[in-house]
């Protein structure tokens, strides 16, 4: 009787874990509080599921899961050195702990149906976001308080940088769903959504990171369809598209002009408060920190103090991070840390090449492109929405599939 009850508990825990990933797919672009609740529930389901030996085997034989664990282990070890206080070290370790979601989901071995369901949930949430953004751009309602968004910058649930990063990936996701749909209304519906999502990124919302993400994903799609010859077609198409956006969209025009002006006016010895020059200032002084501590860095949690020492004579503001994940990791834990981060991306790229389904492989590589570009302009592995999006769908898309079952996506 006890054995039957335990097996029943494990079965229900495993099924609940699958539905929790589906719910997370929907809440990530929309609701932070729900994310936190669902993350806790998923951990409980994982623990109740049991099958520890099989979990260990799945993780140990999955190169993406192993790479994520090695990166987190080194970041955790980095908390042992440097000058950051205990609270700062604990805060940064907690931020990076989401990397463990990748091996956690790999150990559960999410199946094709559950992965497809989570991707559909993400698509549904992004459709809701897109529709509300279009309505906001028409001036029909006021956005959530605390967000610097209005009809001229119509982000809805997240800040414009996060909105555009997710919507850029959404354009790829909608396109893949259109490609795989077996019904005419599905192909047309998802195709229109893909075009609207791309337009939302380029012509409406002001997140420049999204511009680069969209360009990177377009090059990925062209390469997937036409091989290396597609890269030239991608460059030509993107040149035309961006040129048209520059002349048609005031938002795109202003953001590009602001970027160019900021680059020309930047002075590393003067405090600046424009988004472009401020980031260049952060990059410049972070590189100086890296030059002083190239091998081991200043420790996980030691960045702010090291930066403060660097700029104390200049009277410049001290950021919590340099708005670049690569520079942040290298400043914190040195050459080994940045090598492990890049190795994680390499393993994901290689693993996507052997995906059972071409569409799943394209989305997996699209995820890598999205987050790798996002890391250039923000700490994408520590910002809540970006890191949860990346870690959840890394666990789903790289957990492995049964070669005897044809994936839906």
C-alpha positions, 0 to 999 in steps of 0.5 A, spaced: 500 500 500 505 504 501 509 503 495 503 504 491 502 511 494 509 513 493 508 511 486 502 515 485 505 521 489 511 521 484 507 520 478 503 526 480 509 530 482 512 529 475 505 531 471 505 537 476 512 539 474 510 539 466 504 543 467 508 548 472 513 549 466 507 550 461 504 556 466 511 559 467 512 559 459 505 564 460 507 568 466 515 570 464 513 575 459 507 578 464 507 577 472 513 576 476 510 574 482 507 568 479 514 566 476 516 566 483 510 562 486 511 557 480 519 556 481 518 554 488 512 549 486 517 546 480 522 545 485 517 542 490 515 537 484 522 536 482 524 533 489 517 529 490 518 526 483 524 522 486 528 517 481 535 520 483 539 515 480 536 516 473 536 524 474 543 524 475 544 520 469 540 524 465 544 530 467 551 527 467 550 525 460 547 532 457 553 537 455 548 543 456 546 541 463 554 539 465 556 546 462 551 550 466 553 546 473 560 548 472 559 555 470 555 556 477 560 552 481 565 557 479 561 563 480 559 560 487 567 559 488 568 566 486 564 568 492 570 566 496 575 571 494 574 579 493 572 584 497 564 584 497 561 584 503 557 577 505 550 580 503 553 582 496 556 575 495 549 572 497 545 576 492 549 575 486 550 567 488 542 567 488 541 571 482 546 566 478 542 560 482 537 560 476 542 557 472 541 550 476 534 550 473 537 547 466 540 541 469 533 541 474 529 540 467 534 536 464 533 531 470 526 531 469 526 529 462 521 534 459 517 530 453 516 533 446 508 534 448 510 538 455 515 542 451 510 544 445 505 546 450 510 551 454 512 554 447 505 555 446 504 558 452 509 563 451 507 564 444 500 566 447 503 571 453 507 574 447 500 575 443 497 578 449 503 583 450 503 584 442 496 586 442 496 590 448 502 594 445 498 595 439 492 598 443 497 602 447 501 605 441 494 607 439 493 611 445 487 607 448 489 606 455 495 608 460 500 603 462 502 599 468 505 605 473 512 605 474 514 603 467 516 609 462 512 607 457 506 611 453 504 611 446 510 613 443 514 607 447 508 602 448 511 596 452 506 593 457 508 588 462 516 589 462 521 595 461 522 596 453 529 593 453 526 586 456 519 587 452 523 588 445 528 582 447 522 577 448 518 580 442 524 579 438 524 571 440 517 572 439 517 573 432 522 567 431 517 563 435 511 565 431 514 564 424 516 557 426 509 556 429 506 558 422 511 554 418 509 547 422 502 549 422 498 544 418 492 548 417 491 555 413 488 559 418 494 557 423 499 559 417 496 565 416 495 567 423 502 566 426 505 569 420 501 575 421 503 575 428 510 574 426 510 580 422 507 584 427 512 582 432 517 584 428 514 591 426 513 592 434 520 591 435 523 596 430 517 601 429 514 602 436 518 600 442 524 603 443 529 598 446 535 598 441 537 591 444 531 588 440 533 591 434 540 587 434 536 581 437 531 581 431 537 582 426 541 576 429 535 572 429 533 574 421 541 572 420 539 565 423 533 564 419 536 566 412 542 561 414 538 555 416 534 556 409 539 558 404 546 556 408 552 561 407 549 564 401 543 566 405 548 570 410 549 575 404 541 575 403 540 577 410 545 583 410 541 586 404 534 584 407 536 587 413 540 593 410 533 595 406 529 593 412 533 598 417 533 603 412 526 603 411 525 603 419 530 609 420 525 613 415 519 611 417 519 610 424 520 616 429 522 612 435 527 608 431 530 614 428 531 617 434 534 611 438 539 611 432 541 618 432 541 618 440 546 612 439 551 616 434 551 622 438 552 619 445 558 615 441 561 621 439 560 625 445 563 620 450 568 622 455 571 617 460 573 622 465 566 625 465 560 623 469 554 622 463 547 620 464 545 619 457 543 611 456 549 610 451 554 614 454 553 611 461 554 604 458 560 606 455 563 609 461 561 603 465 564 598 460 571 603 460 572 602 467 570 595 468 575 593 462 580 597 467 578 592 473 579 586 468 586 588 466 588 589 474 584 582 475 585 578 469 585 571 472 581 570 478 577 577 478 574 581 484 570 575 486 562 574 485 559 580 489 566 584 489 564 588 482 561 594 486 566 595 491 572 594 485 568 599 481 568 604 487 575 604 488 577 605 481 572 611 480 573 615 487 577 620 484 573 622 478 567 622 482 563 618 478 557 614 480 558 606 481 553 601 478 551 595 481 553 592 474 556 594 467 550 593 463 554 587 459 554 580 462 560 578 459 564 584 462 561 582 469 562 575 469 570 576 467 570 582 472 567 577 477 571 571 476 576 572 471 578 568 464 575 561 467 568 564 468 568 568 461 570 561 458 565 557 462 560 562 460 562 561 452 563 554 453 555 553 455 553 557 449 557 553 444 555 546 447 548 549 446 549 551 439 552 544 438 546 540 441 541 544 437 545 541 431 542 534 433 535 536 435 530 531 432 526 536 429 529 542 425 524 547 428 526 545 435 533 546 433 532 553 430 528 555 436 534 552 440 539 556 436 534 562 436 534 562 444 542 562 444 542 568 439 537 572 443 541 571 450 548 572 447 546 578 444 542 580 450 548 579 454 552 584 450 547 590 453 545 588 459 546 582 465 541 577 462 543 572 466 541 576 472 535 580 470 529 576 473 525 575 466 531 574 462 535 569 466 528 565 467 526 565 460 533 563 458 534 558 463 527 555 463 527 554 455 534 552 455 532 546 460 526 545 455 529 545 449 536 542 450 533 536 455 534 531 449 528 527 446 526 520 444 528 519 437 523 514 436 517 520 437 517 525 432 516 532 435 511 537 434 516 543 434 
